[in-house]
Amino acid sequence: MTFIHCPCCGKLFELEISEAPPFCSARCKMADLNCWLSESYSLPVDINAFIEEKIAGTQNPQEDDSE
């Protein structure tokens, strides 16, 4: 038996019998999805570096050497 903590509510539960692993329940799974969709969760991005990278890519396109 493997017991883990639910990433949403923190409840300790048995992983093998969960209906929505790695969450303890479908309710916690949907609550987590809601946090992503409402942008409560996000991944860190340096927007200035991203823009500079895109600009540099359009100014110096890679040539296709597959011929």
PQR file with spaces between the fields and no chain letter, atoms N, CA, C, O and H, PARSE charges and radii, in Angstrom:
ATOM       1  N    MET     1       0.838   -1.187    0.000 -0.4000 1.5000
ATOM       2  CA   MET     1       0.000    0.000    0.000 -0.0000 2.0000
ATOM       3  C    MET     1       0.881    1.247    0.000  0.5500 1.7000
ATOM       4  O    MET     1       1.830    1.352    0.777 -0.5500 1.4000
ATOM       5  N    THR     2       0.555    2.178   -0.872 -0.4000 1.5000
ATOM       6  CA   THR     2       1.285    3.433   -0.973 -0.0000 2.0000
ATOM       7  C    THR     2       0.366    4.572   -0.538  0.5500 1.7000
ATOM       8  O    THR     2      -0.700    4.786   -1.116 -0.5500 1.4000
ATOM       9  H    THR     2      -0.217    2.093   -1.503  0.4000 1.0000
ATOM      10  N    PHE     3       0.797    5.290    0.482 -0.4000 1.5000
ATOM      11  CA   PHE     3       0.046    6.439    0.956 -0.0000 2.0000
ATOM      12  C    PHE     3       0.773    7.709    0.554  0.5500 1.7000
ATOM      13  O    PHE     3       1.985    7.825    0.731 -0.5500 1.4000
ATOM      14  H    PHE     3       1.663    5.116    0.951  0.4000 1.0000
ATOM      15  N    ILE     4       0.023    8.662    0.011 -0.4000 1.5000
ATOM      16  CA   ILE     4       0.596    9.961   -0.348 -0.0000 2.0000
ATOM      17  C    ILE     4      -0.357   11.064    0.117  0.5500 1.7000
ATOM      18  O    ILE     4      -1.509   10.803    0.464 -0.5500 1.4000
ATOM      19  H    ILE     4      -0.962    8.567   -0.133  0.4000 1.0000
ATOM      20  N    HIS     5       0.139   12.286    0.118 -0.4000 1.5000
ATOM      21  CA   HIS     5      -0.683   13.445    0.449 -0.0000 2.0000
ATOM      22  C    HIS     5      -1.253   14.025   -0.836  0.5500 1.7000
ATOM      23  O    HIS     5      -0.549   14.154   -1.837 -0.5500 1.4000
ATOM      24  H    HIS     5       1.075   12.498   -0.164  0.4000 1.0000
ATOM      25  N    CYS     6      -2.514   14.367   -0.800 -0.4000 1.5000
ATOM      26  CA   CYS     6      -3.174   14.993   -1.945 -0.0000 2.0000
ATOM      27  C    CYS     6      -2.537   16.367   -2.171  0.5500 1.7000
ATOM      28  O    CYS     6      -2.425   17.147   -1.226 -0.5500 1.4000
ATOM      29  H    CYS     6      -3.086   14.262    0.013  0.4000 1.0000
ATOM      30  N    PRO     7      -2.117   16.680   -3.402 -0.5600 1.5000
ATOM      31  CA   PRO     7      -1.509   17.989   -3.673  0.2800 2.0000
ATOM      32  C    PRO     7      -2.484   19.153   -3.522  0.5500 1.7000
ATOM      33  O    PRO     7      -2.057   20.304   -3.434 -0.5500 1.4000
ATOM      34  N    CYS     8      -3.774   18.873   -3.490 -0.4000 1.5000
ATOM      35  CA   CYS     8      -4.763   19.941   -3.388 -0.0000 2.0000
ATOM      36  C    CYS     8      -5.160   20.210   -1.940  0.5500 1.7000
ATOM      37  O    CYS     8      -5.069   21.346   -1.475 -0.5500 1.4000
ATOM      38  H    CYS     8      -4.121   17.938   -3.561  0.4000 1.0000
ATOM      39  N    CYS     9      -5.599   19.177   -1.226 -0.4000 1.5000
ATOM      40  CA   CYS     9      -6.112   19.376    0.137 -0.0000 2.0000
ATOM      41  C    CYS     9      -5.156   18.909    1.228  0.5500 1.7000
ATOM      42  O    CYS     9      -5.333   19.257    2.395 -0.5500 1.4000
ATOM      43  H    CYS     9      -5.673   18.254   -1.604  0.4000 1.0000
ATOM      44  N    GLY    10      -4.141   18.121    0.857 -0.4000 1.5000
ATOM      45  CA   GLY    10      -3.159   17.653    1.831 -0.0000 2.0000
ATOM      46  C    GLY    10      -3.554   16.391    2.577  0.5500 1.7000
ATOM      47  O    GLY    10      -2.799   15.920    3.427 -0.5500 1.4000
ATOM      48  H    GLY    10      -3.998   17.838   -0.091  0.4000 1.0000
ATOM      49  N    LYS    11      -4.724   15.832    2.278 -0.4000 1.5000
ATOM      50  CA   LYS    11      -5.206   14.627    2.940 -0.0000 2.0000
ATOM      51  C    LYS    11      -4.316   13.437    2.585  0.5500 1.7000
ATOM      52  O    LYS    11      -3.928   13.275    1.427 -0.5500 1.4000
ATOM      53  H    LYS    11      -5.338   16.215    1.587  0.4000 1.0000
ATOM      54  N    LEU    12      -3.988   12.597    3.583 -0.4000 1.5000
ATOM      55  CA   LEU    12      -3.229   11.380    3.356 -0.0000 2.0000
ATOM      56  C    LEU    12      -4.201   10.307    2.863  0.5500 1.7000
ATOM      57  O    LEU    12      -5.221   10.057    3.506 -0.5500 1.4000
ATOM      58  H    LEU    12      -4.302   12.729    4.523  0.4000 1.0000
ATOM      59  N    PHE    13      -3.894    9.669    1.727 -0.4000 1.5000
ATOM      60  CA   PHE    13      -4.793    8.661    1.168 -0.0000 2.0000
ATOM      61  C    PHE    13      -3.993    7.571    0.487  0.5500 1.7000
ATOM      62  O    PHE    13      -2.811    7.740    0.184 -0.5500 1.4000
ATOM      63  H    PHE    13      -3.065    9.871    1.206  0.4000 1.0000
ATOM      64  N    GLU    14      -4.668    6.430    0.249 -0.4000 1.5000
ATOM      65  CA   GLU    14      -4.029    5.299   -0.413 -0.0000 2.0000
ATOM      66  C    GLU    14      -4.108    5.501   -1.924  0.5500 1.7000
ATOM      67  O    GLU    14      -5.201    5.560   -2.487 -0.5500 1.4000
ATOM      68  H    GLU    14      -5.627    6.293    0.495  0.4000 1.0000
ATOM      69  N    LEU    15      -2.962    5.605   -2.575 -0.4000 1.5000
ATOM      70  CA   LEU    15      -2.877    5.916   -4.001 -0.0000 2.0000
ATOM      71  C    LEU    15      -3.591    4.889   -4.870  0.5500 1.7000
ATOM      72  O    LEU    15      -4.259    5.259   -5.835 -0.5500 1.4000
ATOM      73  H    LEU    15      -2.074    5.557   -2.117  0.4000 1.0000
ATOM      74  N    GLU    16      -3.465    3.619   -4.547 -0.4000 1.5000
ATOM      75  CA   GLU    16      -4.014    2.565   -5.401 -0.0000 2.0000
ATOM      76  C    GLU    16      -5.542    2.575   -5.462  0.5500 1.7000
ATOM      77  O    GLU    16      -6.108    2.073   -6.434 -0.5500 1.4000
ATOM      78  H    GLU    16      -2.922    3.318   -3.762  0.4000 1.0000
ATOM      79  N    ILE    17      -6.218    3.121   -4.471 -0.4000 1.5000
ATOM      80  CA   ILE    17      -7.685    3.094   -4.494 -0.0000 2.0000
ATOM      81  C    ILE    17      -8.302    4.450   -4.856  0.5500 1.7000
ATOM      82  O    ILE    17      -9.523    4.605   -4.822 -0.5500 1.4000
ATOM      83  H    ILE    17      -5.758    3.528   -3.682  0.4000 1.0000
ATOM      84  N    SER    18      -7.475    5.411   -5.195 -0.4000 1.5000
ATOM      85  CA   SER    18      -7.981    6.731   -5.552 -0.0000 2.0000
ATOM      86  C    SER    18      -8.676    6.692   -6.905  0.5500 1.7000
ATOM      87  O    SER    18      -8.234    5.991   -7.815 -0.5500 1.4000
ATOM      88  H    SER    18      -6.484    5.285   -5.222  0.4000 1.0000
ATOM      89  N    GLU    19      -9.757    7.440   -7.037 -0.4000 1.5000
ATOM      90  CA   GLU    19     -10.462    7.534   -8.309 -0.0000 2.0000
ATOM      91  C    GLU    19      -9.836    8.566   -9.244  0.5500 1.7000
ATOM      92  O    GLU    19     -10.187    8.622  -10.423 -0.5500 1.4000
ATOM      93  H    GLU    19     -10.116    8.010   -6.297  0.4000 1.0000
ATOM      94  N    ALA    20      -8.905    9.390   -8.727 -0.4000 1.5000
ATOM      95  CA   ALA    20      -8.323   10.465   -9.532 -0.0000 2.0000
ATOM      96  C    ALA    20      -6.873   10.735   -9.135  0.5500 1.7000
ATOM      97  O    ALA    20      -6.556   11.852   -8.727 -0.5500 1.4000
ATOM      98  H    ALA    20      -8.621    9.344   -7.769  0.4000 1.0000
ATOM      99  N    PRO    21      -5.983    9.745   -9.243 -0.5600 1.5000
ATOM     100  CA   PRO    21      -4.601    9.964   -8.820  0.2800 2.0000
ATOM     101  C    PRO    21      -3.948   11.093   -9.618  0.5500 1.7000
ATOM     102  O    PRO    21      -4.260   11.219  -10.802 -0.5500 1.4000
ATOM     103  N    PRO    22      -3.095   11.892   -9.076 -0.5600 1.5000
ATOM     104  CA   PRO    22      -2.523   11.850   -7.727  0.2800 2.0000
ATOM     105  C    PRO    22      -3.365   12.587   -6.694  0.5500 1.7000
ATOM     106  O    PRO    22      -2.868   12.911   -5.616 -0.5500 1.4000
ATOM     107  N    PHE    23      -4.620   12.854   -7.001 -0.4000 1.5000
ATOM     108  CA   PHE    23      -5.514   13.533   -6.066 -0.0000 2.0000
ATOM     109  C    PHE    23      -6.325   12.509   -5.302  0.5500 1.7000
ATOM     110  O    PHE    23      -6.501   11.382   -5.764 -0.5500 1.4000
ATOM     111  H    PHE    23      -5.024   12.591   -7.877  0.4000 1.0000
ATOM     112  N    CYS    24      -6.826   12.896   -4.120 -0.4000 1.5000
ATOM     113  CA   CYS    24      -7.595   11.966   -3.289 -0.0000 2.0000
ATOM     114  C    CYS    24      -9.006   11.764   -3.823  0.5500 1.7000
ATOM     115  O    CYS    24      -9.641   10.755   -3.516 -0.5500 1.4000
ATOM     116  H    CYS    24      -6.683   13.812   -3.744  0.4000 1.0000
ATOM     117  N    SER    25      -9.504   12.702   -4.613 -0.4000 1.5000
ATOM     118  CA   SER    25     -10.873   12.600   -5.127 -0.0000 2.0000
ATOM     119  C    SER    25     -11.015   13.385   -6.420  0.5500 1.7000
ATOM     120  O    SER    25     -10.161   14.195   -6.779 -0.5500 1.4000
ATOM     121  H    SER    25      -8.988   13.521   -4.862  0.4000 1.0000
ATOM     122  N    ALA    26     -12.116   13.123   -7.105 -0.4000 1.5000
ATOM     123  CA   ALA    26     -12.415   13.879   -8.327 -0.0000 2.0000
ATOM     124  C    ALA    26     -12.638   15.352   -7.993  0.5500 1.7000
ATOM     125  O    ALA    26     -12.334   16.226   -8.805 -0.5500 1.4000
ATOM     126  H    ALA    26     -12.810   12.465   -6.814  0.4000 1.0000
ATOM     127  N    ARG    27     -13.167   15.628   -6.804 -0.4000 1.5000
ATOM     128  CA   ARG    27     -13.390   17.016   -6.383 -0.0000 2.0000
ATOM     129  C    ARG    27     -12.068   17.786   -6.315  0.5500 1.7000
ATOM     130  O    ARG    27     -11.979   18.913   -6.803 -0.5500 1.4000
ATOM     131  H    ARG    27     -13.413   14.918   -6.144  0.4000 1.0000
ATOM     132  N    CYS    28     -11.040   17.176   -5.707 -0.4000 1.5000
ATOM     133  CA   CYS    28      -9.736   17.840   -5.625 -0.0000 2.0000
ATOM     134  C    CYS    28      -9.102   17.985   -7.010  0.5500 1.7000
ATOM     135  O    CYS    28      -8.446   18.987   -7.295 -0.5500 1.4000
ATOM     136  H    CYS    28     -11.113   16.261   -5.310  0.4000 1.0000
ATOM     137  N    LYS    29      -9.298   16.988   -7.862 -0.4000 1.5000
ATOM     138  CA   LYS    29      -8.776   17.057   -9.229 -0.0000 2.0000
ATOM     139  C    LYS    29      -9.386   18.239   -9.978  0.5500 1.7000
ATOM     140  O    LYS    29      -8.678   18.972  -10.669 -0.5500 1.4000
ATOM     141  H    LYS    29      -9.831   16.174   -7.630  0.4000 1.0000
ATOM     142  N    MET    30     -10.711   18.426   -9.842 -0.4000 1.5000
ATOM     143  CA   MET    30     -11.388   19.525  -10.519 -0.0000 2.0000
ATOM     144  C    MET    30     -11.020   20.876   -9.896  0.5500 1.7000
ATOM     145  O    MET    30     -10.927   21.879  -10.604 -0.5500 1.4000
ATOM     146  H    MET    30     -11.286   17.831   -9.281  0.4000 1.0000
ATOM     147  N    ALA    31     -10.810   20.905   -8.583 -0.4000 1.5000
ATOM     148  CA   ALA    31     -10.398   22.147   -7.922 -0.0000 2.0000
ATOM     149  C    ALA    31      -9.021   22.573   -8.435  0.5500 1.7000
ATOM     150  O    ALA    31      -8.776   23.759   -8.654 -0.5500 1.4000
ATOM     151  H    ALA    31     -10.885   20.090   -8.007  0.4000 1.0000
ATOM     152  N    ASP    32      -8.125   21.602   -8.625 -0.4000 1.5000
ATOM     153  CA   ASP    32      -6.792   21.901   -9.161 -0.0000 2.0000
ATOM     154  C    ASP    32      -6.892   22.417  -10.593  0.5500 1.7000
ATOM     155  O    ASP    32      -6.227   23.388  -10.954 -0.5500 1.4000
ATOM     156  H    ASP    32      -8.324   20.639   -8.448  0.4000 1.0000
ATOM     157  N    LEU    33      -7.714   21.772  -11.403 -0.4000 1.5000
ATOM     158  CA   LEU    33      -7.913   22.225  -12.786 -0.0000 2.0000
ATOM     159  C    LEU    33      -8.461   23.647  -12.815  0.5500 1.7000
ATOM     160  O    LEU    33      -8.030   24.466  -13.627 -0.5500 1.4000
ATOM     161  H    LEU    33      -8.254   20.983  -11.110  0.4000 1.0000
ATOM     162  N    ASN    34      -9.400   23.936  -11.937 -0.4000 1.5000
ATOM     163  CA   ASN    34      -9.967   25.278  -11.859 -0.0000 2.0000
ATOM     164  C    ASN    34      -8.890   26.318  -11.544  0.5500 1.7000
ATOM     165  O    ASN    34      -8.909   27.418  -12.095 -0.5500 1.4000
ATOM     166  H    ASN    34      -9.750   23.271  -11.277  0.4000 1.0000
ATOM     167  N    CYS    35      -7.958   25.974  -10.665 -0.4000 1.5000
ATOM     168  CA   CYS    35      -6.870   26.912  -10.329 -0.0000 2.0000
ATOM     169  C    CYS    35      -6.005   27.212  -11.550  0.5500 1.7000
ATOM     170  O    CYS    35      -5.579   28.351  -11.744 -0.5500 1.4000
ATOM     171  H    CYS    35      -7.942   25.081  -10.216  0.4000 1.0000
ATOM     172  N    TRP    36      -5.743   26.190  -12.379 -0.4000 1.5000
ATOM     173  CA   TRP    36      -4.958   26.423  -13.599 -0.0000 2.0000
ATOM     174  C    TRP    36      -5.752   27.276  -14.592  0.5500 1.7000
ATOM     175  O    TRP    36      -5.213   28.215  -15.177 -0.5500 1.4000
ATOM     176  H    TRP    36      -6.089   25.265  -12.221  0.4000 1.0000
ATOM     177  N    LEU    37      -7.029   26.947  -14.779 -0.4000 1.5000
ATOM     178  CA   LEU    37      -7.843   27.655  -15.771 -0.0000 2.0000
ATOM     179  C    LEU    37      -8.137   29.095  -15.369  0.5500 1.7000
ATOM     180  O    LEU    37      -8.290   29.961  -16.231 -0.5500 1.4000
ATOM     181  H    LEU    37      -7.467   26.184  -14.304  0.4000 1.0000
ATOM     182  N    SER    38      -8.216   29.354  -14.077 -0.4000 1.5000
ATOM     183  CA   SER    38      -8.474   30.722  -13.609 -0.0000 2.0000
ATOM     184  C    SER    38      -7.174   31.502  -13.419  0.5500 1.7000
ATOM     185  O    SER    38      -7.187   32.651  -12.977 -0.5500 1.4000
ATOM     186  H    SER    38      -8.092   28.651  -13.377  0.4000 1.0000
ATOM     187  N    GLU    39      -6.057   30.867  -13.758 -0.4000 1.5000
ATOM     188  CA   GLU    39      -4.719   31.452  -13.672 -0.0000 2.0000
ATOM     189  C    GLU    39      -4.300   31.773  -12.238  0.5500 1.7000
ATOM     190  O    GLU    39      -3.488   32.670  -12.012 -0.5500 1.4000
ATOM     191  H    GLU    39      -6.046   29.934  -14.118  0.4000 1.0000
ATOM     192  N    SER    40      -4.862   31.033  -11.263 -0.4000 1.5000
ATOM     193  CA   SER    40      -4.364   31.128   -9.890 -0.0000 2.0000
ATOM     194  C    SER    40      -2.979   30.487   -9.814  0.5500 1.7000
ATOM     195  O    SER    40      -2.122   30.913   -9.038 -0.5500 1.4000
ATOM     196  H    SER    40      -5.521   30.305  -11.447  0.4000 1.0000
ATOM     197  N    TYR    41      -2.778   29.455  -10.634 -0.4000 1.5000
ATOM     198  CA   TYR    41      -1.464   28.822  -10.791 -0.0000 2.0000
ATOM     199  C    TYR    41      -0.897   29.322  -12.111  0.5500 1.7000
ATOM     200  O    TYR    41      -1.643   29.591  -13.052 -0.5500 1.4000
ATOM     201  H    TYR    41      -3.474   29.109  -11.264  0.4000 1.0000
ATOM     202  N    SER    42       0.416   29.446  -12.177 -0.4000 1.5000
ATOM     203  CA   SER    42       1.050   29.795  -13.442 -0.0000 2.0000
ATOM     204  C    SER    42       2.517   29.374  -13.386  0.5500 1.7000
ATOM     205  O    SER    42       3.058   29.102  -12.315 -0.5500 1.4000
ATOM     206  H    SER    42       1.022   29.228  -11.412  0.4000 1.0000
ATOM     207  N    LEU    43       3.131   29.329  -14.523 -0.4000 1.5000
ATOM     208  CA   LEU    43       4.547   29.021  -14.613 -0.0000 2.0000
ATOM     209  C    LEU    43       5.311   30.321  -14.781  0.5500 1.7000
ATOM     210  O    LEU    43       4.893   31.190  -15.546 -0.5500 1.4000
ATOM     211  H    LEU    43       2.692   29.550  -15.393  0.4000 1.0000
ATOM     212  N    PRO    44       6.428   30.468  -14.076 -0.5600 1.5000
ATOM     213  CA   PRO    44       7.184   31.713  -14.186  0.2800 2.0000
ATOM     214  C    PRO    44       7.834   31.858  -15.561  0.5500 1.7000
ATOM     215  O    PRO    44       8.439   30.919  -16.080 -0.5500 1.4000
ATOM     216  N    VAL    45       7.699   33.040  -16.134 -0.4000 1.5000
ATOM     217  CA   VAL    45       8.274   33.325  -17.443 -0.0000 2.0000
ATOM     218  C    VAL    45       8.877   34.719  -17.401  0.5500 1.7000
ATOM     219  O    VAL    45       8.250   35.665  -16.925 -0.5500 1.4000
ATOM     220  H    VAL    45       7.208   33.803  -15.713  0.4000 1.0000
ATOM     221  N    ASP    46      10.100   34.836  -17.904 -0.4000 1.5000
ATOM     222  CA   ASP    46      10.719   36.149  -18.054 -0.0000 2.0000
ATOM     223  C    ASP    46      10.278   36.674  -19.413  0.5500 1.7000
ATOM     224  O    ASP    46      10.863   36.323  -20.438 -0.5500 1.4000
ATOM     225  H    ASP    46      10.609   34.067  -18.291  0.4000 1.0000
ATOM     226  N    ILE    47       9.265   37.502  -19.423 -0.4000 1.5000
ATOM     227  CA   ILE    47       8.651   37.950  -20.670 -0.0000 2.0000
ATOM     228  C    ILE    47       9.638   38.727  -21.551  0.5500 1.7000
ATOM     229  O    ILE    47       9.583   38.614  -22.776 -0.5500 1.4000
ATOM     230  H    ILE    47       8.790   37.787  -18.591  0.4000 1.0000
ATOM     231  N    ASN    48      10.523   39.500  -20.956 -0.4000 1.5000
ATOM     232  CA   ASN    48      11.493   40.255  -21.756 -0.0000 2.0000
ATOM     233  C    ASN    48      12.454   39.320  -22.484  0.5500 1.7000
ATOM     234  O    ASN    48      12.757   39.540  -23.657 -0.5500 1.4000
ATOM     235  H    ASN    48      10.568   39.591  -19.961  0.4000 1.0000
ATOM     236  N    ALA    49      12.932   38.288  -21.810 -0.4000 1.5000
ATOM     237  CA   ALA    49      13.824   37.319  -22.455 -0.0000 2.0000
ATOM     238  C    ALA    49      13.076   36.560  -23.553  0.5500 1.7000
ATOM     239  O    ALA    49      13.647   36.268  -24.604 -0.5500 1.4000
ATOM     240  H    ALA    49      12.686   38.110  -20.858  0.4000 1.0000
ATOM     241  N    PHE    50      11.820   36.244  -23.317 -0.4000 1.5000
ATOM     242  CA   PHE    50      11.016   35.543  -24.304 -0.0000 2.0000
ATOM     243  C    PHE    50      10.863   36.392  -25.565  0.5500 1.7000
ATOM     244  O    PHE    50      11.031   35.886  -26.675 -0.5500 1.4000
ATOM     245  H    PHE    50      11.357   36.481  -22.463  0.4000 1.0000
ATOM     246  N    ILE    51      10.549   37.666  -25.406 -0.4000 1.5000
ATOM     247  CA   ILE    51      10.368   38.567  -26.550 -0.0000 2.0000
ATOM     248  C    ILE    51      11.684   38.735  -27.310  0.5500 1.7000
ATOM     249  O    ILE    51      11.701   38.681  -28.540 -0.5500 1.4000
ATOM     250  H    ILE    51      10.412   38.077  -24.504  0.4000 1.0000
ATOM     251  N    GLU    52      12.782   38.938  -26.584 -0.4000 1.5000
ATOM     252  CA   GLU    52      14.086   39.083  -27.236 -0.0000 2.0000
ATOM     253  C    GLU    52      14.456   37.830  -28.017  0.5500 1.7000
ATOM     254  O    GLU    52      15.017   37.925  -29.109 -0.5500 1.4000
ATOM     255  H    GLU    52      12.768   38.982  -25.585  0.4000 1.0000
ATOM     256  N    GLU    53      14.150   36.665  -27.473 -0.4000 1.5000
ATOM     257  CA   GLU    53      14.437   35.405  -28.158 -0.0000 2.0000
ATOM     258  C    GLU    53      13.628   35.291  -29.445  0.5500 1.7000
ATOM     259  O    GLU    53      14.152   34.853  -30.470 -0.5500 1.4000
ATOM     260  H    GLU    53      13.695   36.588  -26.586  0.4000 1.0000
ATOM     261  N    LYS    54      12.364   35.678  -29.400 -0.4000 1.5000
ATOM     262  CA   LYS    54      11.514   35.626  -30.596 -0.0000 2.0000
ATOM     263  C    LYS    54      11.985   36.613  -31.654  0.5500 1.7000
ATOM     264  O    LYS    54      11.988   36.292  -32.843 -0.5500 1.4000
ATOM     265  H    LYS    54      11.938   36.033  -28.568  0.4000 1.0000
ATOM     266  N    ILE    55      12.382   37.807  -31.235 -0.4000 1.5000
ATOM     267  CA   ILE    55      12.882   38.810  -32.177 -0.0000 2.0000
ATOM     268  C    ILE    55      14.169   38.329  -32.822  0.5500 1.7000
ATOM     269  O    ILE    55      14.338   38.462  -34.034 -0.5500 1.4000
ATOM     270  H    ILE    55      12.379   38.067  -30.269  0.4000 1.0000
ATOM     271  N    ALA    56      15.076   37.774  -32.036 -0.4000 1.5000
ATOM     272  CA   ALA    56      16.343   37.275  -32.562 -0.0000 2.0000
ATOM     273  C    ALA    56      16.100   36.130  -33.540  0.5500 1.7000
ATOM     274  O    ALA    56      16.811   36.012  -34.538 -0.5500 1.4000
ATOM     275  H    ALA    56      14.939   37.666  -31.051  0.4000 1.0000
ATOM     276  N    GLY    57      15.115   35.292  -33.271 -0.4000 1.5000
ATOM     277  CA   GLY    57      14.795   34.168  -34.155 -0.0000 2.0000
ATOM     278  C    GLY    57      14.259   34.611  -35.494  0.5500 1.7000
ATOM     279  O    GLY    57      14.488   33.935  -36.497 -0.5500 1.4000
ATOM     280  H    GLY    57      14.538   35.388  -32.460  0.4000 1.0000
ATOM     281  N    THR    58      13.550   35.729  -35.544 -0.4000 1.5000
ATOM     282  CA   THR    58      13.008   36.207  -36.809 -0.0000 2.0000
ATOM     283  C    THR    58      14.052   36.975  -37.604  0.5500 1.7000
ATOM     284  O    THR    58      13.953   37.060  -38.828 -0.5500 1.4000
ATOM     285  H    THR    58      13.364   36.279  -34.729  0.4000 1.0000
ATOM     286  N    GLN    59      15.055   37.536  -36.929 -0.4000 1.5000
ATOM     287  CA   GLN    59      16.089   38.282  -37.622 -0.0000 2.0000
ATOM     288  C    GLN    59      17.155   37.363  -38.199  0.5500 1.7000
ATOM     289  O    GLN    59      17.767   37.680  -39.219 -0.5500 1.4000
ATOM     290  H    GLN    59      15.135   37.466  -35.934  0.4000 1.0000
ATOM     291  N    ASN    60      17.378   36.229  -37.552 -0.4000 1.5000
ATOM     292  CA   ASN    60      18.404   35.270  -37.991 -0.0000 2.0000
ATOM     293  C    ASN    60      17.783   33.888  -38.155  0.5500 1.7000
ATOM     294  O    ASN    60      18.086   32.986  -37.374 -0.5500 1.4000
ATOM     295  H    ASN    60      16.881   35.971  -36.724  0.4000 1.0000
ATOM     296  N    PRO    61      16.923   33.700  -39.152 -0.5600 1.5000
ATOM     297  CA   PRO    61      16.286   32.395  -39.304  0.2800 2.0000
ATOM     298  C    PRO    61      17.313   31.319  -39.621  0.5500 1.7000
ATOM     299  O    PRO    61      18.266   31.556  -40.363 -0.5500 1.4000
ATOM     300  N    GLN    62      17.110   30.125  -39.047 -0.4000 1.5000
ATOM     301  CA   GLN    62      17.992   29.000  -39.318 -0.0000 2.0000
ATOM     302  C    GLN    62      17.739   28.483  -40.722  0.5500 1.7000
ATOM     303  O    GLN    62      16.593   28.327  -41.141 -0.5500 1.4000
ATOM     304  H    GLN    62      16.336   29.933  -38.444  0.4000 1.0000
ATOM     305  N    GLU    63      18.819   28.219  -41.444 -0.4000 1.5000
ATOM     306  CA   GLU    63      18.671   27.684  -42.799 -0.0000 2.0000
ATOM     307  C    GLU    63      18.506   26.197  -42.727  0.5500 1.7000
ATOM     308  O    GLU    63      19.105   25.551  -41.867 -0.5500 1.4000
ATOM     309  H    GLU    63      19.751   28.345  -41.103  0.4000 1.0000
ATOM     310  N    ASP    64      17.710   25.633  -43.603 -0.4000 1.5000
ATOM     311  CA   ASP    64      17.468   24.200  -43.649 -0.0000 2.0000
ATOM     312  C    ASP    64      18.615   23.525  -44.379  0.5500 1.7000
ATOM     313  O    ASP    64      18.784   23.718  -45.583 -0.5500 1.4000
ATOM     314  H    ASP    64      17.223   26.158  -44.301  0.4000 1.0000
ATOM     315  N    ASP    65      19.416   22.723  -43.652 -0.4000 1.5000
ATOM     316  CA   ASP    65      20.572   22.043  -44.244 -0.0000 2.0000
ATOM     317  C    ASP    65      20.240   20.602  -44.627  0.5500 1.7000
ATOM     318  O    ASP    65      21.148   19.787  -44.798 -0.5500 1.4000
ATOM     319  H    ASP    65      19.278   22.566  -42.674  0.4000 1.0000
ATOM     320  N    SER    66      18.968   20.278  -44.764 -0.4000 1.5000
ATOM     321  CA   SER    66      18.577   18.893  -45.029 -0.0000 2.0000
ATOM     322  C    SER    66      18.721   18.519  -46.507  0.5500 1.7000
ATOM     323  O    SER    66      18.536   17.353  -46.855 -0.5500 1.4000
ATOM     324  H    SER    66      18.231   20.940  -44.626  0.4000 1.0000
ATOM     325  N    GLU    67      19.037   19.452  -47.366 -0.4000 1.5000
ATOM     326  CA   GLU    67      19.142   19.166  -48.808 -0.0000 2.0000
ATOM     327  C    GLU    67      20.467   18.575  -49.153  0.5500 1.7000
ATOM     328  O    GLU    67      20.725   18.274  -50.319 -0.5500 1.4000
ATOM     329  H    GLU    67      19.187   20.399  -47.084  0.4000 1.0000
